[in-house]
């Protein structure tokens, strides 16, 4: 199979998963706006904990998609190994204990690049939520 086609398909799949997840998270945050803007520290921490867990879950879905490609192509021996390889590649930890052969190692590099970009997107999103919480808190306390 053409690896360039697989790379483009996987990049597109990950962007679709990430985009869909972000839309769902934005809609959820609109529904729980009272928690985002709450004066209760416990409510805000609870919201941030749920947000972080959902963002991690979103990335794990993408990791599993990559793992299924490597496992399906018989580049690793087990699904567990594929998920392990994929998560250390997607997060760019890259221990090097599992290495794919040519030309599949190029696809692993694409996974790492995809992970950097999409984790950055999630980081910016979480920052925006925390910044909104801070700005709201600051406005409330400047008025008082």
Backbone as JSON, one array per atom type, in Angstrom:
{
  "sequence": "XXXXXXXXXXXXXXXXXXXXXXXXXXXXXXXXXXXXXXXXXXXXXXXXXXXXXXXXXXXXXXXXXXXXXXXXXXXXXXXXXXXXXXXXXXXXXXXXXXXXXXXXXXXXXXXXXXXXXXXXXXXXXXXXXXXXXXXXXXXXXXXX",
  "N": [[0.84, -1.18, 0.0], [0.43, 2.29, -0.6], [2.43, 4.39, 1.22], [2.42, 7.17, 1.47], [-0.21, 7.8, 0.93], [-1.45, 6.52, 3.08], [-0.36, 8.06, 5.15], [-1.48, 10.61, 4.64], [-4.19, 9.97, 4.88], [-4.28, 9.18, 7.58], [-3.47, 11.52, 8.88], [-5.6, 13.18, 8.13], [-7.71, 11.75, 9.36], [-7.02, 12.03, 12.07], [-7.16, 14.83, 12.38], [-9.87, 15.16, 11.89], [-10.97, 13.72, 14.07], [-9.91, 15.25, 16.18], [-10.99, 17.82, 15.61], [-13.75, 17.29, 15.73], [-13.92, 16.49, 18.39], [-13.14, 18.86, 19.67], [-15.28, 20.55, 18.96], [-17.37, 19.25, 20.3], [-16.44, 19.57, 22.94], [-16.47, 22.38, 23.15], [-19.22, 22.9, 22.9], [-20.09, 21.56, 25.19], [-18.79, 23.09, 27.18], [-20.13, 25.5, 26.88], [-22.63, 24.75, 27.79], [-22.06, 24.24, 30.48], [-21.35, 26.66, 31.5], [-21.83, 28.05, 33.86], [-20.3, 26.67, 35.72], [-17.76, 27.15, 34.71], [-17.54, 29.86, 35.17], [-17.89, 30.0, 37.84], [-17.67, 30.94, 41.29], [-16.82, 29.11, 42.98], [-14.12, 27.25, 43.93], [-13.87, 24.48, 43.98], [-15.8, 23.65, 42.08], [-14.71, 24.72, 39.72], [-12.25, 23.4, 39.61], [-13.19, 20.77, 39.4], [-14.43, 20.94, 36.88], [-12.19, 21.5, 35.26], [-10.73, 19.16, 35.68], [-12.4, 17.24, 34.48], [-12.32, 18.28, 31.88], [-9.59, 17.97, 31.21], [-9.41, 15.16, 31.32], [-11.13, 14.44, 29.23], [-9.8, 15.59, 27.05], [-7.42, 14.11, 27.06], [-8.52, 11.58, 26.53], [-9.48, 12.06, 23.95], [-7.04, 12.3, 22.56], [-6.06, 9.74, 23.0], [-7.78, 8.21, 21.46], [-6.89, 8.92, 18.92], [-4.27, 7.94, 19.05], [-4.8, 5.2, 19.2], [-5.94, 4.8, 16.68], [-3.66, 5.19, 15.02], [-2.14, 3.08, 16.03], [-3.63, 0.88, 15.22], [-3.17, 0.94, 12.49], [-0.37, 0.37, 12.32], [-0.32, -2.13, 13.55], [-2.12, -3.56, 11.96], [-0.68, -3.59, 9.61], [1.23, -5.34, 10.22], [3.58, -4.48, 11.43], [4.29, -4.5, 14.0], [4.17, -6.91, 16.66], [1.97, -7.37, 18.41], [-1.26, -6.03, 19.41], [-1.12, -4.6, 21.76], [1.59, -3.88, 21.83], [1.6, -2.28, 19.57], [-0.07, -0.15, 20.4], [1.46, 0.82, 22.54], [3.85, 1.56, 21.14], [2.72, 3.49, 19.47], [1.76, 5.43, 21.27], [4.1, 6.39, 22.47], [5.28, 7.42, 20.27], [3.44, 9.29, 19.18], [3.37, 11.14, 21.25], [5.92, 11.99, 21.15], [7.85, 10.97, 22.85], [9.39, 8.7, 22.35], [11.1, 6.24, 23.09], [12.67, 4.36, 21.77], [12.87, 1.65, 22.0], [11.3, 0.09, 20.45], [11.41, -0.17, 17.06], [10.43, 0.67, 13.86], [10.8, -0.83, 10.63], [12.26, 0.28, 7.49], [9.98, 1.13, 4.91], [8.33, 2.09, 6.83], [9.1, 3.45, 9.13], [9.19, 6.09, 8.42], [6.5, 6.76, 8.4], [6.0, 6.63, 11.09], [7.33, 8.9, 11.92], [5.66, 10.84, 10.81], [3.44, 10.41, 12.4], [4.42, 11.34, 14.87], [4.83, 14.06, 14.28], [2.2, 14.8, 13.73], [1.08, 14.34, 16.26], [2.47, 16.28, 17.84], [1.46, 18.68, 16.77], [-1.35, 18.43, 17.2], [-1.56, 18.0, 19.96], [-0.56, 20.42, 20.75], [-2.64, 22.04, 19.85], [-4.68, 21.22, 21.59], [-3.54, 22.06, 23.99], [-3.53, 24.84, 23.65], [-6.27, 25.22, 23.59], [-7.1, 24.41, 26.19], [-5.66, 26.3, 27.63], [-7.04, 28.6, 26.79], [-9.53, 28.19, 28.01], [-8.82, 28.21, 30.76], [-7.78, 30.79, 30.88], [-10.09, 32.25, 30.36], [-11.51, 31.63, 32.67], [-9.86, 32.89, 34.56], [-9.98, 35.6, 33.69], [-12.69, 36.12, 34.08], [-12.9, 35.78, 36.85], [-11.19, 37.83, 37.66], [-12.57, 40.12, 36.73], [-14.86, 40.02, 38.3], [-13.77, 40.35, 40.83], [-12.56, 42.84, 40.65], [-14.69, 44.54, 40.53], [-15.85, 44.27, 43.0]],
  "CA": [[0.0, 0.0, 0.0], [1.18, 3.54, -0.7], [2.58, 4.99, 2.55], [2.03, 8.58, 1.42], [-1.67, 7.8, 1.02], [-1.76, 6.19, 4.47], [0.0, 9.23, 5.96], [-2.49, 11.65, 4.42], [-5.44, 9.47, 5.47], [-4.17, 9.22, 9.04], [-3.48, 12.93, 9.27], [-6.99, 13.64, 7.99], [-8.51, 11.11, 10.4], [-6.7, 12.65, 13.36], [-7.71, 16.18, 12.39], [-11.33, 15.01, 12.03], [-11.24, 13.34, 15.46], [-9.6, 16.41, 17.01], [-11.97, 18.87, 15.33], [-15.03, 16.85, 16.29], [-13.78, 16.54, 19.84], [-13.14, 20.27, 20.09], [-16.65, 21.05, 18.83], [-18.13, 18.67, 21.41], [-15.99, 20.22, 24.17], [-16.97, 23.77, 23.16], [-20.67, 22.85, 23.21], [-20.2, 21.18, 26.61], [-18.39, 24.23, 28.01], [-21.22, 26.48, 26.82], [-23.7, 24.24, 28.68], [-21.63, 24.29, 31.88], [-20.74, 27.98, 31.7], [-21.93, 28.45, 35.27], [-19.14, 26.09, 36.41], [-16.57, 27.86, 34.21], [-17.51, 31.18, 35.78], [-18.25, 29.85, 39.24], [-16.73, 31.43, 42.31], [-16.42, 27.92, 43.74], [-12.87, 26.64, 43.47], [-14.13, 23.05, 43.77], [-16.5, 23.49, 40.8], [-13.78, 25.0, 38.63], [-11.29, 22.3, 39.57], [-13.92, 19.63, 38.85], [-14.59, 21.16, 35.45], [-10.88, 21.34, 34.62], [-10.38, 17.74, 35.73], [-13.17, 16.59, 33.41], [-11.81, 18.76, 30.6], [-8.32, 17.3, 30.96], [-9.66, 13.74, 31.05], [-11.71, 14.34, 27.9], [-8.74, 15.9, 26.08], [-6.55, 12.93, 27.0], [-9.29, 10.55, 25.83], [-9.47, 12.45, 22.54], [-5.74, 11.93, 22.0], [-5.92, 8.28, 23.02], [-8.5, 7.7, 20.28], [-5.99, 9.09, 17.79], [-3.17, 6.99, 19.25], [-5.3, 3.87, 18.84], [-6.06, 4.76, 15.22], [-2.32, 4.95, 14.49], [-1.73, 1.73, 16.45], [-4.31, -0.1, 14.36], [-2.47, 0.94, 11.2], [0.9, -0.34, 12.46], [-0.61, -3.53, 13.86], [-2.73, -4.14, 10.77], [0.37, -3.76, 8.59], [2.15, -6.32, 10.81], [4.86, -3.85, 11.73], [4.52, -4.9, 15.39], [3.63, -8.26, 16.85], [0.69, -7.42, 19.14], [-1.98, -4.77, 19.5], [-0.58, -3.87, 22.92], [2.85, -3.29, 21.38], [1.26, -1.21, 18.63], [-0.55, 0.99, 21.18], [2.64, 1.34, 23.24], [4.68, 2.25, 20.15], [2.0, 4.65, 18.98], [1.67, 6.49, 22.29], [5.41, 7.03, 22.66], [5.58, 8.15, 19.03], [2.51, 10.43, 19.12], [3.78, 12.12, 22.27], [7.33, 12.25, 20.83], [8.75, 10.46, 23.89], [10.3, 7.92, 21.53], [12.12, 5.51, 23.85], [13.56, 3.67, 20.84], [12.92, 0.21, 22.26], [10.62, -0.52, 19.3], [11.73, 0.62, 15.87], [9.87, 0.09, 12.64], [11.73, -0.9, 9.51], [11.93, 1.13, 6.35], [9.76, 2.58, 4.92], [7.32, 2.39, 7.85], [9.61, 4.4, 10.13], [8.8, 7.43, 7.96], [5.13, 6.97, 8.85], [6.09, 6.91, 12.53], [7.68, 10.32, 12.02], [4.44, 11.61, 10.53], [2.61, 10.32, 13.61], [5.0, 12.24, 15.85], [4.53, 15.43, 13.86], [0.76, 14.98, 13.95], [0.87, 14.44, 17.7], [2.94, 17.58, 18.32], [0.53, 19.73, 16.34], [-2.67, 18.28, 17.8], [-1.42, 18.24, 21.4], [-0.46, 21.87, 20.85], [-4.0, 22.57, 19.69], [-5.37, 20.96, 22.85], [-2.93, 22.91, 25.0], [-4.05, 26.18, 23.41], [-7.69, 25.2, 23.96], [-7.18, 24.39, 27.65], [-5.21, 27.62, 28.06], [-8.13, 29.56, 26.56], [-10.54, 27.96, 29.05], [-8.26, 28.7, 32.03], [-7.7, 32.24, 30.75], [-11.46, 32.76, 30.53], [-11.81, 31.53, 34.11], [-9.09, 33.94, 35.23], [-10.52, 36.91, 33.33], [-13.98, 36.27, 34.75], [-12.6, 35.96, 38.28], [-10.58, 39.16, 37.81], [-13.62, 41.11, 36.56], [-15.74, 39.96, 39.47], [-13.07, 40.86, 42.01], [-12.26, 44.27, 40.46], [-15.94, 45.26, 40.8], [-16.14, 44.21, 44.45]],
  "C": [[0.89, 1.24, 0.0], [1.24, 4.23, 0.66], [2.21, 6.46, 2.57], [0.52, 8.71, 1.56], [-2.1, 7.48, 2.45], [-1.48, 7.39, 5.37], [-1.05, 10.32, 5.85], [-3.82, 11.23, 5.06], [-5.41, 9.55, 6.99], [-4.15, 10.65, 9.56], [-4.9, 13.48, 9.21], [-7.88, 13.04, 9.07], [-8.28, 11.76, 11.75], [-7.25, 14.07, 13.45], [-9.23, 16.13, 12.53], [-11.71, 14.64, 13.46], [-11.03, 14.55, 16.37], [-10.64, 17.52, 16.84], [-13.32, 18.53, 15.94], [-15.01, 16.93, 17.81], [-13.81, 17.96, 20.36], [-14.53, 20.87, 20.01], [-17.5, 20.53, 19.98], [-17.74, 19.35, 22.72], [-16.48, 21.66, 24.26], [-18.45, 23.79, 23.51], [-20.89, 22.49, 24.68], [-19.86, 22.36, 27.51], [-19.45, 25.33, 28.0], [-22.35, 26.05, 27.77], [-23.33, 24.36, 30.15], [-20.94, 25.62, 32.2], [-20.78, 28.43, 33.15], [-20.77, 27.86, 36.08], [-17.85, 26.79, 35.98], [-16.42, 29.18, 34.94], [-17.88, 31.17, 37.25], [-17.21, 30.48, 40.17], [-16.23, 30.27, 43.17], [-15.16, 27.29, 43.13], [-13.1, 25.16, 43.16], [-14.83, 22.81, 42.44], [-15.57, 23.72, 39.62], [-12.74, 23.9, 38.5], [-11.95, 21.05, 38.98], [-14.11, 19.74, 37.35], [-13.25, 20.94, 34.73], [-10.43, 19.89, 34.62], [-11.12, 16.98, 34.63], [-12.65, 17.01, 32.04], [-10.5, 18.06, 30.25], [-8.52, 15.83, 30.61], [-10.23, 13.56, 29.64], [-10.68, 14.64, 26.81], [-7.8, 14.72, 25.94], [-7.25, 11.8, 26.25], [-9.31, 10.82, 24.32], [-8.14, 12.06, 21.88], [-5.52, 10.41, 22.0], [-6.67, 7.64, 21.86], [-7.58, 7.8, 19.06], [-4.8, 8.14, 17.86], [-3.6, 5.59, 18.82], [-5.49, 3.75, 17.32], [-4.7, 4.48, 14.57], [-1.87, 3.52, 14.82], [-2.37, 0.67, 15.56], [-3.66, -0.18, 12.98], [-1.18, 0.12, 11.29], [0.69, -1.83, 12.73], [-1.2, -4.24, 12.64], [-1.72, -4.4, 9.66], [1.44, -4.74, 9.07], [3.55, -5.75, 11.03], [5.26, -4.09, 13.19], [3.76, -6.19, 15.63], [2.26, -8.32, 17.52], [0.03, -6.05, 19.13], [-1.45, -3.94, 20.67], [0.73, -3.19, 22.55], [2.59, -2.13, 20.44], [0.78, 0.04, 19.38], [0.6, 1.64, 21.94], [3.52, 2.14, 22.29], [4.02, 3.55, 19.72], [1.96, 5.77, 20.02], [3.02, 7.15, 22.53], [5.84, 7.79, 21.41], [4.74, 9.41, 18.94], [2.91, 11.53, 20.08], [5.23, 12.54, 22.11], [8.27, 11.89, 21.97], [9.82, 9.62, 23.22], [11.41, 7.21, 22.27], [13.11, 4.78, 22.93], [13.66, 2.18, 21.08], [12.17, -0.58, 21.19], [10.88, 0.4, 18.11], [11.14, -0.1, 14.66], [10.94, 0.1, 11.55], [11.33, 0.07, 8.42], [10.85, 0.46, 5.51], [8.77, 3.02, 5.99], [7.81, 3.38, 8.89], [9.31, 5.83, 9.71], [7.38, 7.76, 8.42], [5.1, 7.26, 10.35], [6.46, 8.37, 12.76], [6.49, 11.22, 11.76], [3.5, 11.56, 11.73], [3.12, 11.28, 14.67], [4.69, 13.7, 15.53], [3.06, 15.75, 14.08], [0.46, 15.17, 15.44], [1.3, 15.78, 18.26], [1.92, 18.67, 18.0], [-0.79, 19.63, 17.09], [-2.64, 18.42, 19.32], [-1.27, 19.74, 21.64], [-1.82, 22.54, 20.75], [-4.78, 22.4, 21.0], [-4.84, 21.85, 23.96], [-3.46, 24.34, 24.87], [-5.52, 26.27, 23.85], [-7.85, 25.25, 25.48], [-6.72, 25.74, 28.21], [-6.32, 28.65, 27.91], [-9.21, 29.41, 27.63], [-10.05, 28.53, 30.39], [-8.17, 30.23, 32.0], [-9.07, 32.88, 30.93], [-11.85, 32.72, 32.0], [-11.12, 32.67, 34.88], [-9.69, 35.32, 34.96], [-11.86, 37.15, 34.03], [-13.78, 36.52, 36.24], [-12.07, 37.37, 38.54], [-11.65, 40.26, 37.69], [-14.53, 41.16, 37.78], [-15.06, 40.6, 40.66], [-12.62, 42.31, 41.85], [-13.49, 45.1, 40.8], [-16.19, 45.33, 42.29], [-15.3, 45.17, 45.24]]
}
